Structure formats: structure tokens, C-alpha cells
Amino acid sequence: MQFIPGTCGRLLRFCCLAVFVQLTIVAAVSQASPDGQQADAAAPEPPPPPAAFKNPIPGVQLAFLTGFDGHPANDLMKDKRFKELMKNEIPRTEYHYGRDMSLNDALGYAIDGSPLPVEVRDGRFLMAAGQQGRYLSGRGFIWIDLQAGIFLGGFFFHPVNGEPTPTLTVFSRQLQQTDLSMSQLPEAFAQDMAQWALVSRVPLVGTRYFIPENGKKYALLHDEDYCVAGPSVPPPSLGQCQELNAEAADADMNAAYFMKQTKNAANATAWMLGPDQVAWIGLREQSCGNGLGCRIRFTRERTRVLTGHGRSR
């Protein structure tokens, strides 16, 4: 193929790219109504299976934690047994919180000194949270199912490195899978995280990631329907729930695109739209117009392709 120099060559390559992107969503286009508006009442997909947590912590190693119920989280963070527990269960990776540091250290910055009380709900579900970190509005928590031996943590802050912001990252060394949706996490965790988010003023919808045992970072997909109340969803607000669903779809796509471009590095520090994403956004707007149902469906299809879990186009 002969190279075409100058502007014409660039234009031709961009047009070819746009055609390719359009082919990747042609199946979704074929299901749109004649006027380009996607029917909102699409058949729901079956729910994904619950996440598998490897190497649950024996109850004898967690029994001491009930003694911290009602005590400041800072007291728990100072306990040598709890420090060892965090060392063993938090993924060993470099995380970018203003600068590169271990994820364990980043969580420490967000919880150390916290006066918030440790809560052990129903004698089983422990939540220890920080009030606010030292910078970048960092907030973190540790959640443990004392009966099942499941350890999970969360970290929220406002990155200033060019990636989508703000972000919420869930993590656990007990997780080994690399694709995960919110509904796959324990229901009790979803309930407690939703309550923590409300108290900590964490947005209901936003960019979410998770870090499993391998130390890399992946998009944690919203699969909540904000038009239906559930464990992590408050009663829907009339006229706003579909907007929330559309925002969630966009957040997932941005997170998936960022992680694909940065090869899932937990300390990734750069993000920008490439020409493929620019072309795709233009085609989505042309195909869907103001139809939220169509926009949500197209965006979720794009996210599946970016995460490598979509159908081939």
C-alpha cells in the first residue's frame, strides 16, 4: 500500500479508523430503533457469579478484632496484630497517591489518626475507616467478614495526574480474577461501603477500580441499576436514575480505557483520549442522539471491548 503524505494521509487513516470503530458497534446499532434511539427495555443480562475469595483468614486469627468495636480506628491501626494482618492481605504493589508508595502506606495515610469508631455490625462485619487523609482528600477503609475470613479495603481520593478523577479503588489479595463487577462482591460489603460513601461524601457514581493479588489495577464495573433500589443503591430519584446509569457507564468506559492504555499499572499517572476513542464517541453521539438507553448500551459494549471481555466485532 502506497503511503500518502501530508494531511490527506492523516485524514485517510482517521477515516479508516472511524470505519473500523463503527464496525465494532454495528450489532448494537442494528438493535436501535429506526430513529436511532435505543429501546430502554432491553433484555437484562444474567448476573455474574459471586467473586471467589482465596485463602480465607482463619477465625482464630480474627477473634481479637471484636475487642476494638467502638474504639477509634487509630487504636486498631496501632495494634501489631492488625498491622501484620494488613501486611498479609493488602496487595503488594506500588500505588500512586500524590507520589508512588505502597498501597499499605497509602491506606495508612488515610486512616492513621482517625477518631472514627470501629464498627462490628451484627457481631460479624468489621469496618474501620479514616475521616480524611492528609492530602488529595484521601479516605480509606478496611472491611472484614469475621466469619467468612474475607478481607477487603477501599481507597478514595482526587488524583491530579491526568487520570479520571475522583477514584475509588477496592483491593484484596484474596481476589485473583481480573474482571469484576460490583454485584460480585459480598452484599454485606456493598451495604457497608454505601454507608461509608454517604458519610464520607464519596460520590454515588464515579470511577472505580480494583486491585487483586497480582497488584495490577482493573476497572470495577458498575452493574447497579440506579432505577431499582438495592444493597448499594438508595431509592431511585424520579427523572434522575437513567442519568446516573449513563454516568456509571461513562465512568466504567473511562476507567477501562485508562487501564488499557497504561497496561493496568497500579501507579499509572497519565491519561488522554486517543483517536480511536474520539472516533467512537462521535459515532455514539451520531447513532444515539439524546437517547439514554442507547447511550448506556453502546457505552457498555465499548467497555466490554476495552476490558477484553466483549464479543468480537
N, C-alpha and C positions, 0 to 999 in steps of 0.2 A: 504493500500500500504506500503510495507516494505521500510524503509529508507535505502539508500545506502550510506555508509560513504565515506569520503575522496574525492579524485579527481574525481573518477567515478561518484559519486553522483552529484557533481557540474557540470560535463560535461553533464550528462543526463538532469539536469534541464535546462541548457543553450540550449541544442538541442531542448528540448520540447518548450522552449520559442521561438526559431528561427522558429520552425514549426508553432506555433501559429501566429507569426507575418506574416509569409508567407501567411497563410490563410486569413489574413486581407486584403491582396492586391491581392488576386487571381483574382478578377474580372478585375483589371487593367491589370494584366499580360495577361489575355485572350484576351485583345484588342490590345496587342502588335503584331508587325509583326513577322513572323517566325524566323527572326534572332535576335529577342529581341529588335529591335529598334521601338519605339512608333511612329506612324504616327503623324506628326506635325499638320496636318489639321484635328484636332478633332472638332466635332460639338461644337460651343460655347454655354455656358450655358446662360439662360436668366438673365438679370441684376437684382440685388436685389432691393427691393423698397427703396426709399429715407428714411433717418433716420427721426424719429419723434422727434421733439423738444417740450418738455412740458413747460408750464408756460412761454410763450414769454414775454419779458420785454415791458411794455407799452412805446410807443414813447415819451410821455411826460417826462419820466424818463431818456431818452437818448438824448434829444434835446440839452443839454448843451455841448455834446461832439463835435459837429461840430465846436465850437469855438476854439478847440485845433488843428484844421487842420494846419499843417505846424509848429507847436510848438514842441520843444523837448519832447520826450516821458517822460523824467524825470519830466517835468512840470505836465503832466497828472497823473503820479504816486503819486504826492504830493497832488492832489486835494481830498478833503474829500469825495465828492460825488462819485468819481471814486473808492476810497478805499472801500466805502460801497458797491458799485456795485460788486467789486471783491470778497468781503467777502460773498456776497449772491450767486454768480454764480459759484465760483470755488469749486469743490467737497471738502468736509471736510474730509481729510484723511492724514495719515502720509506717507510722501514721502521720499525716500532715495536719497539725493543729497549730497554725501560725508558723511553725517550723517542723522539721522531721523529728519525731520522737517515737518511742514505743507506744503502742496502744494502751498498755498498762499505765504508763506515765501520764498520758493524756487524760485518762479517766481519773487518775489521782488528782490532777489539777482541777478537775471539775467537781470532785466530791470532798476532797480534804477540807477540813474546817467546817463542814456542813452541820448546821444546827437542826436540820430536819430530822424528825424521829424515824427510826427504823420501824417498819410495819410488817407484822407477820399475820396475814389475813387467813382466817379460818384455821389457824394453827399450822398452816402449810406453806403459803406463798409469801416469801420474803421480798420486800422492796426496800432498797437503801438508795437514796437519791441526794444529789447535790443541789444547793439552792441556785447558785450561778458560779461559773468558773471565773478565773482571774482575767480572762480576755476573750474577745470574739464571741461573747455571750454563750460560752460553753456550758452545757448542762449534761450531766450523765447520771446513770443509774445502774444498779445491779439487781437482777431478779432471779430468785432461786425457788424451784419447786422442791421443798424439803423431803417430800415423799418419793417423788419420781427421780430425784437426783439430777434434775435439769438445771443448767446454769446458762443464763443469758444476760447480756448487758446492752446498754444503749448510750449513744453519744450524739448530742445535738450542738451545732454551732454555725456561725456565719463565715464560711470561707471567703478569703479575699484574694484567691489565687486564680480566678478566672473560671472555676467550675460552677455549675449550678448552685445557687445558694438561696436559703439556708439548707442544711442537710441533716438528716437523721440516719445514723449507722447503727444497726443491730449486729451483735457479734457473739460467737461462742465457738470454742474448739471442739465442742461435741457435734457441730454441724460439719458434714463433709460434702454435701451437694453444692452445686454451683448455680442452680436456678431455684428461686424461691419466691413465693407469693405470701402476702400477709396472712391469708387464711390457713396456711400450712403450719403456722406457729401455734402453740397451745392457746386455747380460748382464754384461759385464765391470764396468760401473759398479755393477750390483746386487751383485755379489760383493764388490767393494771397499767399498761403503757398508755392507754387512752386517758385514764385518770391522771397519770403523771403529766402527760402532754397538756391537759387542760390547766392543771395547777401551775405548770412551768411555762405557760404561754407559748407552747410549741404549736405551729400551725397544724390544723387538721389534715391538710393536704400539702405535700411538698416532696422534695427529692429524698428518696430513701435508698440506702444501700445495706448490704450485709457482708460480713467478713466471716468465713468459715475457718476450719482448721488449717487450710493451706495458706492463710494470710493474705489472700488476694481479695479484691472488693468487687461486688456484683450488685446489679440493680435489684432491690427488694420491691417487687411489683405490688401496686395497689390492686387488689381484686375485690375490695369492698364495693358494694353498690350503695352510694350515698343517698339513694332514694328509698332505701329499706334500712331500718334501724337494726343494729346488730351489736356484737361484743365490743367492737372498736368504732362504732358509728352511732352518734346521737340521733334522736328522732329527726327525720328529714325536714328541711325548711322548704315550704312550698315555693316553687318557682326558682329555687337555687340548687336543687340536688343534681340536676343534669349538668349544670355549670361546674359543680365540684367533680363529677365524674370525668368531664372533659379536662379539667385542670389536672386530675390524677393521671389520666392517660398521657398528657403532655409531659408531666414530671417523670413518668416512667421512661418515656422515649428519650428525654434529655439525659437521664441517668445512664440508660443503656448505651447511648451514643458516646457519652463521655468515657465510659469504662472501655468500650470497644476501641476508641482512639488512643487510650492510654494503656492498653493491654492489661487492664484490671489491676493496676498498681494501687496499693492502699494509700500511697503517699503522692498520687498524681497531682500535678499542680498547673495544668494548662487545659484550656477548653476553648474551642472555637468551632463554628459551623463550617463544614466542608462543602464543596459544590454539590455533592450528592444529596446532602440534607437540605440545602437551599432549593434544589430542584424538586425534591419530594414535597416540601412544604407548599411550594407553588402549585403543584398538581393536586394536593389535598384541598387547597382553597378553591381551585377551579372545579373540582369534582363535587365538593360538599357544600360550598357556599356557607350559609349560616346554619346548616343542619347539624345539630349537636350529636345526634345519634350516628350519623355518617362520619363525622369527625372523630368520635370516640372509636368507632370500629376501625377506620383507616389507621389511626394512631397506634392502636393495639397491635394491628397486623405489622406495622413498621417495627414496633418494639420486639415482636417475636423474631423478625428477621435479624435485627441487630444483636439480640442475645443468642442467636443460633438455634432457637427452639421453634422457629416458624416453619411453615411449609415452603418448599422451594418455589420460587417464582420464575 
